[in-house]
Amino acid sequence: MYTGFTYAGGMYTKAKVKSADGTLIGYRRYGGGDGLGLVLLHGGMKAAQHFSVLAETLTDDFQVYVPDRRGRGMSGPHGAGFSVEREVEDLRAVLAETGARYVFGLSVGGLITLRTALETSTMERIALFEPPLSVSGSFSLDWLPRYRRELAGGRRASALVTSMRGMAVEPLFTKTPRYVLTPALALGLHTRPRDPDRVSIADLVPTLDYDMRTIEEVADTAREYAAIRARVLLLRGTRSPDYFTVALDALSAAIPQAERRTLPGLTHDGPEDDGRPLVAAQVLREFFTAP
């Protein structure tokens, strides 16, 4: 049964579905008509809340479903036996429950979408924004041991700085000294959102460890995606690190029928609420509604 909730931009309902291992996966539903079903799958250190504007913008053409990936928000924990297959099962459960045949995946959400498309024949079209597929070590994880030490020591602000500087997806983190960033972020991490549906950044920082496991697990798997039968759109912004270009080059070679577009001015968080979601929405609408 759906329950309605409002937010600054509009209205959504909430529901949960049981994944293969029994974990409950919560998701938001935007739109009240009979449009085509489209799932938006967020990336690392994010949750369903970060796709609010994108989801609402797309409701003229689609029923939009936005899960909280496991380990955050409405969904259950990662679990002791976590692997990328658990997240594939989660997405498959959402697709089966909603009947959606289209998926947009951002970052690690894109990797999960790729893996799911290998196993799920009902997925007709998938769009991927900057999936961090590592090719011969192109996505460096040299910073990961330090992040894990800081996380284990309860220093979440330090862990956040380490991860953001290591991945180099946010210019602020690469240009500002650590001694300035860490105390400022420590104050911010103590702030809890008033909206009970929003996940705090303090709770999202530890989830990155699981996303890095996924990146490690699927590294150098580009050739496998030649078996995907869904129509594929590969996207990147012009203000993102070069390793995303390496990833898309490998995917383009493996999936020669895939479409590819570059979005001027977008950073890695371009499709999210604090990026340029209206630009992303237009590109996705064109792809998912094209003949």
C-alpha positions in Angstrom: 0.0 0.0 0.0 1.3 3.4 -1.0 1.4 6.3 1.5 1.6 9.9 0.3 4.2 12.4 1.3 4.9 16.0 0.1 8.2 17.7 -0.4 9.2 21.2 -1.6 8.8 20.3 -5.3 5.7 18.1 -5.3 4.3 14.8 -4.2 5.5 11.3 -4.0 4.3 8.0 -2.5 6.3 5.4 -0.7 6.4 1.6 -0.9 8.7 -1.3 -0.1 9.5 -4.6 -1.8 11.3 -7.7 -0.5 14.6 -8.5 -2.2 15.8 -12.1 -2.8 17.6 -12.3 0.5 14.6 -10.9 2.5 15.9 -7.4 2.8 13.3 -4.7 2.4 14.0 -2.1 -0.3 12.1 1.1 0.0 11.3 3.4 -2.9 9.5 6.6 -3.8 7.0 6.8 -6.6 6.5 10.1 -8.5 3.6 10.7 -10.9 0.0 9.6 -10.8 -0.7 8.7 -14.4 -0.2 5.7 -16.6 3.2 6.7 -18.0 6.0 4.3 -18.8 7.9 3.0 -15.7 11.4 4.5 -15.1 13.7 3.7 -12.2 16.3 6.2 -11.1 19.2 4.6 -9.2 21.5 6.9 -7.2 25.2 6.8 -6.7 27.6 6.7 -3.8 27.0 8.6 -0.6 23.6 9.6 -1.9 20.0 8.4 -1.4 16.6 8.7 -3.1 16.2 12.3 -1.9 19.0 13.5 -4.3 16.8 12.7 -7.3 13.7 14.7 -6.2 13.9 17.4 -9.0 14.9 14.9 -11.7 12.1 12.6 -10.8 9.4 15.3 -10.6 10.6 16.8 -13.9 10.1 13.4 -15.6 6.6 12.7 -14.4 5.0 14.3 -17.5 6.1 11.2 -19.4 6.9 8.5 -16.9 5.9 6.8 -13.6 9.2 7.4 -11.8 10.5 5.1 -9.1 13.5 6.1 -6.9 14.8 3.4 -4.5 17.0 4.0 -1.5 19.7 1.5 -2.2 20.3 -0.9 0.6 22.1 0.4 3.7 20.3 3.7 3.8 16.9 5.4 4.3 13.8 3.3 3.8 15.9 0.2 2.9 17.4 -2.5 5.0 21.1 -3.1 5.8 23.8 -4.2 3.4 24.1 -7.5 5.2 27.0 -9.7 6.1 27.1 -11.4 2.7 27.1 -8.2 0.7 28.2 -8.2 -3.0 27.1 -6.5 -6.1 24.7 -9.4 -6.7 22.7 -8.3 -3.7 22.1 -4.9 -5.3 21.3 -6.6 -8.6 18.6 -8.6 -6.8 17.3 -5.4 -5.2 16.9 -3.7 -8.5 15.3 -6.8 -10.0 12.8 -6.8 -7.2 11.9 -3.1 -7.8 11.5 -3.8 -11.5 9.3 -6.8 -10.9 7.1 -5.0 -8.4 6.6 -1.8 -10.5 6.7 -3.3 -14.0 9.3 -0.6 -15.0 11.4 -1.4 -18.1 13.6 1.7 -18.2 16.5 2.4 -15.8 18.8 5.4 -15.3 21.8 4.7 -13.1 24.3 7.3 -11.9 27.8 6.4 -10.8 27.7 3.1 -8.9 24.0 3.0 -9.7 25.1 2.7 -13.3 27.4 -0.3 -12.5 24.5 -2.0 -10.8 22.3 -1.2 -13.8 24.8 -2.8 -16.1 25.0 -6.0 -14.1 21.3 -6.2 -13.8 20.8 -5.7 -17.6 23.0 -8.8 -18.1 20.5 -10.9 -16.1 17.1 -9.3 -16.8 15.5 -9.5 -20.2 12.7 -7.2 -19.3 14.9 -4.1 -19.2 14.4 -2.4 -22.6 16.4 0.8 -22.2 19.1 1.9 -19.8 20.9 5.2 -19.4 24.2 5.4 -17.5 25.8 8.6 -16.2 29.5 8.2 -15.5 29.7 4.6 -14.2 33.0 4.2 -12.4 34.1 1.1 -14.2 37.8 0.7 -13.5 39.9 -0.3 -16.6 43.4 -1.6 -15.8 43.4 0.4 -12.6 42.0 3.7 -14.1 39.9 4.3 -11.0 42.4 4.6 -8.2 41.6 3.2 -4.8 44.9 4.2 -3.2 43.0 6.4 -0.7 40.7 3.6 0.4 42.8 2.2 3.3 43.0 5.6 4.9 39.3 6.2 4.5 38.6 2.8 6.2 41.0 3.6 9.1 39.3 7.0 9.7 35.9 5.5 9.5 36.8 2.7 11.9 38.2 5.4 14.3 34.9 7.3 14.2 36.4 10.2 12.3 33.7 10.5 9.7 34.5 14.1 8.6 38.1 13.0 7.9 36.9 9.9 6.0 34.6 12.1 3.9 37.5 14.4 3.0 39.7 11.5 2.2 37.2 9.9 -0.1 36.2 13.1 -1.9 39.9 14.1 -2.5 40.7 10.6 -3.6 37.9 10.4 -6.2 38.4 14.1 -7.3 34.7 14.5 -8.3 34.2 17.7 -6.3 36.6 20.6 -7.1 36.0 22.1 -3.6 37.7 19.1 -2.0 40.7 19.1 -4.3 41.4 22.9 -4.0 40.7 23.5 -0.3 43.3 22.4 2.3 42.3 19.4 4.5 42.8 21.4 7.7 40.1 23.8 6.5 37.7 21.2 5.2 37.7 18.7 8.0 36.5 20.9 10.9 33.9 22.6 8.7 32.5 19.2 7.7 32.6 17.9 11.2 30.2 20.7 12.2 27.9 19.9 9.2 27.8 16.2 10.0 26.2 17.0 13.3 23.2 18.5 11.6 20.3 16.2 11.1 17.6 16.8 8.4 14.2 17.8 9.7 12.5 15.7 7.0 12.3 12.1 8.2 12.6 10.9 4.6 16.0 12.5 4.2 19.2 10.6 5.0 21.9 12.6 6.8 25.4 12.9 5.3 26.8 11.4 8.5 24.8 8.2 7.8 25.8 8.2 4.2 29.6 8.4 4.7 29.9 4.7 5.8 27.9 3.5 2.8 30.8 4.5 0.5 32.8 1.5 1.7 30.3 -0.9 0.1 30.3 1.1 -3.1 34.0 0.8 -3.3 33.7 -3.0 -2.9 31.3 -3.0 -5.9 33.8 -1.0 -7.9 36.6 -3.5 -7.0 34.3 -6.5 -7.8 33.3 -5.4 -11.3 36.7 -3.9 -12.4 37.8 -4.9 -15.9 34.4 -6.4 -16.8 33.6 -4.2 -19.8 33.7 -7.0 -22.4 30.9 -8.8 -20.5 28.4 -6.1 -21.4 28.5 -7.0 -25.1 25.8 -9.5 -24.1 23.3 -6.7 -23.1 20.3 -6.6 -25.4 18.7 -3.4 -23.9 19.2 -0.1 -25.8 22.0 1.8 -24.0 22.8 5.5 -23.6 26.2 6.4 -22.1 26.5 9.9 -20.6 29.2 12.0 -19.0 29.8 15.7 -18.1 32.6 17.9 -19.2 33.7 18.8 -15.7 34.3 15.3 -14.4 37.6 13.3 -14.0 39.1 11.7 -17.0 38.7 8.2 -15.6 35.0 8.4 -16.5 36.0 8.9 -20.1 38.2 5.7 -19.9 35.2 3.8 -18.6 32.8 5.0 -21.3 35.4 4.3 -24.0 35.6 0.7 -22.8 31.8 0.4 -22.7 31.5 1.9 -26.1 33.9 -0.6 -27.5 32.1 -3.5 -25.8 28.6 -2.2 -26.8 29.1 -0.7 -30.2 25.3 0.0 -30.7 25.3 2.2 -27.5 24.5 5.8 -27.9 26.9 8.3 -26.3 26.5 11.9 -25.3 28.6 14.5 -23.5 26.7 17.1 -21.4 28.6 20.5 -21.3 29.2 22.0 -17.9 28.0 19.0 -15.9 30.0 17.6 -13.0 29.6 14.1 -11.6 26.5 15.2 -9.5 25.0 16.9 -12.6 21.7 14.9 -12.6 21.1 15.4 -8.9 19.2 18.2 -7.1 22.3 20.3 -6.4 23.6 19.9 -10.0 21.7 20.6 -13.3 18.9 18.1 -13.2 16.8 19.9 -15.8 19.5 19.4 -18.4 19.8 15.7 -17.5 16.0 15.3 -17.6 15.8 16.6 -21.2 18.4 14.1 -22.4 16.8 11.2 -20.6 13.3 12.2 -21.9 14.6 12.2 -25.4 16.3 8.8 -25.1 13.5 7.0 -23.3 10.7 8.3 -25.5 12.5 8.0 -28.8 11.0 5.5 -31.3 
